Amino acid sequence: MAKQTVAEQFVDILVRAGVRRLYGVVGDSLNPVVDAIRHALVTAGPSAPERPSWTRWRR
């Protein structure tokens, strides 16, 4: 299993905590977090019951 980045760990914690919305200004410093959110969406799949609503924009 590959090691997780800090951004991926951050997104995992947010999902487990039940976060449904994430606000912020996307830019250079947040690009790894945005990539981790996209990756979480792809790995969660459209039928995952714990899929956060803030991943819907990727559909």
C-alpha positions in Angstrom: 0.0 0.0 0.0 1.3 3.4 -1.0 1.9 6.0 1.7 -0.8 8.7 1.9 0.2 12.4 1.5 -0.8 14.9 4.1 -3.5 16.2 1.8 -5.0 12.7 1.4 -4.9 12.2 5.2 -6.6 15.5 5.6 -9.4 14.6 3.2 -9.8 11.2 4.9 -10.2 12.9 8.3 -12.8 15.3 6.9 -14.8 12.5 5.4 -14.7 10.4 8.6 -15.7 13.5 10.6 -18.8 13.9 8.4 -17.9 17.1 6.7 -20.3 17.7 3.9 -19.1 21.1 2.5 -15.6 22.5 2.0 -15.1 26.2 1.2 -11.9 27.8 0.2 -10.1 29.7 -2.5 -8.3 27.2 -4.8 -4.7 28.1 -5.6 -1.2 26.8 -5.5 -1.1 25.9 -1.8 -4.5 24.1 -2.0 -3.9 22.1 -5.2 -2.8 19.0 -3.4 -6.0 19.1 -1.3 -8.1 19.5 -4.4 -6.3 16.6 -6.0 -6.9 14.5 -2.9 -10.7 15.3 -3.0 -10.8 14.3 -6.7 -9.0 11.1 -5.9 -11.4 10.4 -3.0 -14.3 10.8 -5.4 -12.8 8.4 -8.0 -12.0 5.7 -5.4 -15.3 6.1 -3.5 -17.4 5.6 -6.7 -20.9 6.9 -7.3 -22.6 4.4 -5.1 -20.5 4.7 -1.9 -22.8 5.5 1.0 -20.3 7.7 2.8 -19.7 9.9 -0.3 -19.5 13.5 0.8 -21.8 16.0 -1.0 -18.8 18.3 -1.8 -17.6 15.7 -4.3 -20.7 16.0 -6.4 -19.2 18.8 -8.6 -16.9 16.1 -10.2 -19.8 14.2 -11.8 
